[in-house]
Amino acid sequence: MKLVNMAVVSALALGLITTPALAQPAQGTLSAEETTAKLNREQAELASRQKAENVASQEAHDAGLAREAEFEAEKARLAKQHEQAVASWQADVDACKAGDRSRCAPPSAE
């Protein structure tokens, strides 16, 4: 029984002696708080860069949408202009066929 108690006491004593040494960071290493602070700074920097990239990406996307809207508006304007020209030409053809020679195209020089 004394042998078992001595082993337990020795193990406890060894644990108490080495525990403070293990709890302290070795020279040149960071404590848990310093490590956490460092990791938090790194994460904040990464988040800041990601946010800047997201803003730039959104701006590029918005600019692309604006260019597309301008293109579609110009395409619609040209289509309307074409429709008006065709309608005017058709009206001239119809008037010419009805006898209004002032609306006929001049004869081609062939």
Order of alpha helices (4+ residues) and beta strands (2+ residues): alpha-alpha
